[in-house]
Amino acid sequence: MATVLERPPVSKALPPEKVKGRQSAMAIPQGGYFPDRVEQGRFGPIFPRTPVNYGFTIVAQVKPGHEENFYEYARTLEKAVADTPDVLAILALHTLRWVMFDIKGETWWMYQGIFDTDFDKYTEDAVDIFSSVGLSTSFENLVGFPTDWKTNKAAFVQFVRDHHRPSFLEYAEYSYISSGEIKSALAVKNGLAGVLDNMQT
């Protein structure tokens, strides 16, 4: 599996008023799209790249009695990353956050991810990862999730789109920076630190 540093860079043009690498905030219209620059993807309009890059926030109802499955799956994912650090590399993730909460006696789940690929590609790549290694997905514990998700990427993508709640403000201290660029910068920093340490000995 390719590491994040070997992945080709995302070639999406930045909005003309934005400068890569510095503080940036973006107010996003209601509904999640800018009417004057809607980009069509394979499954419909792509939610725009923001200062924090691409991402989505999924909010969906948990099947009654399935709450513990999410905690077990979290432990499984923790171990998978510990054993094989680049197991999720194809997703080009920056951050991933899971939250469960109650609404009127029902349990709901929030999945929030920030990544470098576009909305549809991220979802398709996630299907490929889970299918190739024979893993189930925590999404199987959600009400209305398609049972044929491993062979029906379009249904998986549609579920994600239907349950995505677009943000209307996003801010980044260092904007439009890919995960690969961050890793490269850290590698350079660590390399320079090693050189300086050797010079002092």
Buried (B, 14 or more C-beta within 10 A) or exposed (E): EEEBEEBEEBEBEEBEEBEEEEEBEBEBEEEBBBEEEEBEEEBEBBBBBBBBBBBBBBBBBBBEEBBEBBEEBEEEBEEBEEEEEEBBBBBBBBEBEBEEEEEEEEBBBBBBBBBBBBBBBBBBBBBEBBBEEEBEBBBBBBBEBBEEBBEEBBBBBBBBBEBBEBBEEBEBEBBBBBBBBEEEEEEEEEEEEEEEEEEEE
